[in-house]
């Protein structure tokens, strides 16, 4: 194989795969990416066996070939180079990298060792605007578990309903975030797909705010996302996701409306004095005011007062400030609505004038 490539082109493509190539040296091949330089096209592929990523790359091909190159080390080399790079190999064990007067020789692995791209038994195909999926992920991923023993909670649920609605849900058992939007025609079959938080976070990097169409292909064990010739494939998590619809409170009739930015600033100020592990803040509410306070025997105490619009009996409730802030930070409306019931009942946070995004937060005991 002998190819020429621009530094910026190769650096960008290698940057795209750094989070996917396996850091731990359990299987040496997973530290490598597959570079394929063929007349039909050139592309790079990386995988950690849970997620696989394939992207075209612009090369000038003097001699065709395929080989597996250490991803991290080549990325470090390319960063320090200037202008064009020449990659050349006579066998599957070594590759030479040249740029100007600089020369490197790196050990490689055979392309035959690289894991095969999984075949998909397609059960559903659909198109979703990239910007829409990006928004839905942003509004739910923060609530998903990170290292929960209940493995399904470390993923996001993608619930495709027969009426053409997509619901994306994240929960860690203490809070739940749900974003629901209509995506148009589907096969009419209900599907509940669980995708790991890590895979969704990686997918998010390739979604854009622009109104590009994203093709989604659902298989039996995998799901494939295609955008701009990039293919992102990930394994689905097996298991049953909790029934999120039962968690959403329906009896919360105490309605509080508050300026979102005022509430964010107040929570951030007061939580400075809360206990680090629990981030607990106390909230005293009456018809026109909300007093947020925190105390820590080792540090001291803080309180802040903001104006609200509230219909209901005066009440005192406590929350993990970080959980509430996470929900508020992804909301677009100027005002937010808190729907409350009893001090220890789940509270619901919503955008004013919007029903398609809901966040449920469990209160804390005072």
TAQUISUL-V152639 format. One record per backbone hydrogen bond with DSSP energy under -0.5 kcal/mol. CO is the residue of the C=O (numbers start at 1). NH is the residue of the N-H. E is the energy in kcal/mol with one decimal. If there is no record, write none. Layout:
co = {CO/CO}
nh = {NH/NH}
e = {E/E}
This chain:
co = {1/2/2/3/4/5/6/7/8/9/10/11/12/13/14/14/15/17/17/24/24/27/28/29/30/31/31/33/33/34/34/35/35/36/36/37/38/41/42/43/44/45/46/47/50/51/51/52/53/54/55/57/59/60/60/63/65/67/67/68/69/70/71/72/73/74/75/76/77/78/83/85/86/86/87/88/93/94/95/96/97/98/99/102/104/106/107/109/110/111/119/120/124/126/128/129/129/130/131/132/133/134/135/137/137/140/141/149/150/151/152/153/154/156/156/157/157/158/158/159/159/160/161/164/164/165/166/167/167/168/169/170/171/174/175/175/176/177/178/179/181/191/191/193/193/194/195/196/197/198/199/200/201/202/203/204/210/210/212/213/214/215/216/216/217/217/218/218/221/222/223/224/225/226/227/230/231/231/232/233/234/239/242/243/243/244/244/251/253/254/254/255/256/257/258/259/260/261/262/263/264/265/266/267/268/269/270/271/275/279/281/282/283/283/284/285/287/288/289/290/290/291/292/293/294/296/296/300/302/304/306/308/309/310/311/315/317/318/319/319/320/320/321/322/323/324/325/326/327/328/334/335/336/337/337/338/338/339/340/342/342/347/348/349/350/351/356/357/358/359/360/361/364}
nh = {89/62/63/87/60/85/10/11/12/13/14/15/16/17/17/18/18/20/21/26/27/30/31/32/22/71/72/35/69/36/45/37/67/38/43/65/41/38/57/36/55/34/53/22/235/48/49/233/46/231/44/59/61/4/62/2/37/35/69/109/33/74/75/76/77/78/79/80/80/81/7/5/88/98/3/96/108/91/106/88/104/86/102/99/97/95/70/68/113/114/121/122/218/216/214/132/133/134/135/136/137/138/139/140/141/143/144/151/153/154/155/145/197/158/195/159/169/160/193/161/167/191/164/183/184/161/181/159/169/179/157/177/145/362/172/173/360/170/358/168/166/160/193/158/195/237/156/200/201/202/203/204/205/205/206/207/131/212/130/215/128/226/126/218/219/224/123/124/236/219/234/217/232/215/230/227/54/233/225/52/223/241/244/246/247/247/248/253/255/256/340/311/338/309/336/263/264/265/266/267/268/269/270/271/272/272/273/274/279/321/319/293/285/317/291/315/310/308/286/292/306/284/304/282/302/299/300/296/294/292/290/310/257/312/255/285/283/364/281/321/323/324/325/326/327/328/329/330/330/331/260/352/258/339/350/256/340/348/254/341/345/361/339/359/337/354/180/351/178/349/176/347/318}
e = {-2.8/-2.5/-2.2/-2.6/-2.7/-2.9/-2.3/-2.9/-2.2/-2.0/-2.5/-2.1/-1.7/-0.8/-0.5/-0.6/-0.9/-1.3/-2.3/-1.2/-0.5/-2.1/-1.7/-1.4/-1.7/-2.3/-0.6/-0.6/-2.2/-0.6/-1.8/-0.5/-2.0/-0.6/-1.8/-2.2/-1.4/-1.3/-2.0/-2.6/-2.2/-2.8/-2.8/-0.5/-2.6/-1.9/-0.5/-3.0/-2.2/-3.0/-2.7/-0.7/-0.7/-2.1/-0.7/-2.1/-3.1/-3.0/-0.6/-2.1/-2.3/-1.8/-1.8/-2.1/-2.0/-2.9/-2.0/-0.8/-0.9/-1.4/-1.4/-2.5/-0.5/-2.4/-2.6/-3.6/-2.9/-0.5/-2.9/-2.4/-2.4/-2.7/-2.4/-2.2/-2.4/-2.4/-0.5/-2.2/-1.5/-1.0/-0.5/-1.2/-3.3/-3.2/-2.5/-0.5/-2.0/-2.3/-2.0/-2.3/-2.4/-2.5/-1.6/-1.8/-3.0/-1.3/-1.3/-1.3/-2.2/-1.8/-1.3/-2.7/-2.8/-0.5/-2.4/-0.7/-2.3/-0.7/-2.5/-0.6/-2.2/-2.4/-2.0/-3.2/-0.7/-2.9/-2.5/-3.2/-0.5/-2.3/-2.5/-2.7/-1.0/-2.4/-1.4/-0.7/-3.1/-2.3/-2.5/-2.7/-3.3/-2.8/-0.5/-3.5/-0.6/-3.3/-3.1/-2.4/-2.6/-1.8/-2.8/-2.4/-0.7/-0.8/-2.0/-1.1/-0.7/-2.1/-3.8/-0.5/-2.6/-2.7/-2.2/-0.5/-0.5/-3.0/-3.5/-1.3/-3.1/-2.9/-2.3/-3.0/-2.8/-2.3/-2.5/-2.1/-2.6/-0.5/-3.0/-3.3/-2.3/-0.5/-1.6/-1.1/-0.6/-0.8/-1.0/-1.2/-0.9/-0.5/-2.9/-2.3/-3.0/-2.4/-2.6/-2.1/-2.6/-2.5/-2.4/-2.6/-2.3/-2.3/-2.6/-2.3/-0.5/-1.1/-1.9/-1.2/-3.0/-3.0/-2.1/-2.7/-0.5/-2.5/-2.8/-1.7/-1.7/-2.1/-2.3/-0.6/-2.4/-2.7/-2.2/-3.4/-2.5/-1.4/-2.5/-3.3/-2.4/-2.8/-2.5/-0.5/-3.0/-0.6/-1.0/-3.0/-3.5/-2.8/-2.4/-0.8/-0.6/-1.5/-2.6/-2.6/-1.5/-2.4/-2.6/-0.5/-0.8/-1.6/-2.7/-2.0/-2.3/-0.5/-2.6/-2.6/-0.6/-2.3/-2.2/-0.5/-1.9/-2.7/-3.1/-1.8/-2.9/-1.7/-2.9/-0.6/-2.8/-3.2/-2.5/-2.6/-0.5}
